[in-house]
Amino acid sequence: MVKYILNRLLVSLITAWVLVTIVFFLVRLLPGDPFLSEKVTPEIKANMMRYYGLDKPIHIQYVTFLQNLLKGDFGYSLRYKNRTVNEVIKQAFPYSADLGIRAVIFATIAGVTLGIIAALNRNRTWDYLAMFIAIVGVSVPSFVIGPLLQYVFATKLNLLPVSQWKGFSYTIMPTFALSLGSLALMARLMRASMLDVVNQDFIKTAKAKGLSPFQIIWKHQVRNAILPVITVLGPVTATLLTGTFVVEQIFAIPGLGKFYVLGIQNLDYSLVLGMTTFYGLFLIAANFVVDIIYGLIDPRIRIAK
Amino acid sequence: MERLLEVKDLQVSFKTYAGEVKAVRGVSFHVDRGETVAVVGESGCGKSVTMQAIMRLIPMPPGVIKNGTIIFDGKDITKLSEKEMEHIRGSEISMVFQDPMTSLNPTMKVGAQIAEGLIKHQKMHPSKAREKAIEMLKLVGIPNAEKRVDQYPHEFSGGMRQRAMIAIALACNPKLLIADEPTTALDVTIQAQILDLMRDLQKKLNTAIIIITHNLGVVANLAQRVLVMYAGKIIERGSLDEIFYNPRHPYTWGLLMSVPTPELDKNKRLASIDGTPPDLFAPPVGCAFAARCEYAMRICYEKYPEDFPVSDGHSAACWLLHPMAPKVKPPVGKGVTL
């Protein structure tokens, strides 16, 4: 197990380095420069370029960037005067993370439950109902479901606050809107996996042992069926944590989304780089954790190289 | 000897879109305490379905037990509720399946899989069940059982997994063990080990065994009595010696002749039974084997033969045994070298 973890860790570090490097050069490839939109004279612009070190050769910039990165320093934002990228992230990320994690947890629990219910009632009403929800979830995007929820639950029924992020009741609709797609994906996956496992020989063995249907389902069927769901947990976490932009806009949540979009529009090199690196490392870490969980649940993975 | 299991006129069908498959068409037999009965026959003759019916493991639907009684230890299994059945499965009747590679749960420690039944049926404390699991692993000849008990099935070889399956099956000391082709998926040398193991354990625990197989070598090794099945019916039954040395049904002759022997001439083809078994969607009215039988007479196609007794405990369902039938000299019978 230790060897497995070290192995995964090494792969994660290499992935992180490749990601950082590619993003660094890609941002520079975009036409224009960070000070394009400001009406400044060429002299001032050159001064600013010098101030931020953007006049140096690109490989020197890259080395400096990497050195700072190792210290955990993403540098100053080029647009938000006197604010470091670290500060921006520190201020906005907790909102995005809060929303994202809520969505991951909700999508996983509800998706798996829905999948199990559907599989156990195969081709009966509950199955059709669950799969209908799943299809709606996959096909309706969050920018449709979000305003719809606001209209029904906030405007018409007055049950929930329409927007912002000030307490539990504020989190319900954004979480639901964000997680619906992933919830649907997991429900379908879990259902298919459950139906696959139920035909395996070891289920027959479990039945021949005299176990109750409940024991067979929980100890033998679900545990084996959940493996594919855990595999997608990494990508799903990725989607949900990075995919908060739209939902944040709809529900006016002060998360990272706004900064990201503006950063790209303004060619704010350090902001875009910093946030991409941050998100990238975050996702790599998430995948790393999922790999370890996977190894814990399925002992066969541990020895597979 | 005391009766443990008495199956009477068991009929099992599967309802499919294409129609009703009559997989088992009126099977009657019995098993006494502590004896070993072998059920032989080719694939699809209803051996496994019969045995799964005894454990009520047939998926229903599409399966239906259409008729018959299964009296086990004084109780009619066909009439028990699903809850009552749970207390019989694994505790009084156990089953070992064909493929040990897929019959164990890959995500659960072997010891835990053995302990499960003990915790359920004997209300054993988990730590005590673990000790018993180690004991069972030792009993089925797995070395280093203290370490093995915490390993997963993928860390076991095929033979060891089948040993573990036997340990699971015997953990609660059942009265009847049904082994559904327990050696088919194993190497020949491992097959012999598993058979030895089953024989030893039977002596130790006095468990009755029904062994399903199409390997007559296995039969000769293990069984005291043999049931020969064909197209959902038992066509001949008798003691091991009677079936091997005095078989009476042409299908049994065919089975015995198709066993490869060491003396077999290189230039001679291995004997086989020509043709294929009948379609169980619409089984024939007469003897199901008639179409493939070189001794078939007109009556064979028209009427199903009753069980003609040959001697005490030996009978065959074949018109050749009718007093008015022509005398046929069996092509086998002096015993087959296995």
Interface residues (C-beta under 8 A of the other chain):
Chain A: Q200 D201 F202 K204 T205 A206 K207 A208 K209 G210 L211 S212 Q215 K219 H220 R223 N224 L227 I297 D298 P299 R300
Chain B: M55 L57 M85 E86 H87 I88 R89 G90 S91 S94 M95 F97 D99 T102 S103 L104 N105 P106 T107 M108 Q113 E116 G117 K120 H121 Y152 H154 M165 I168 A169
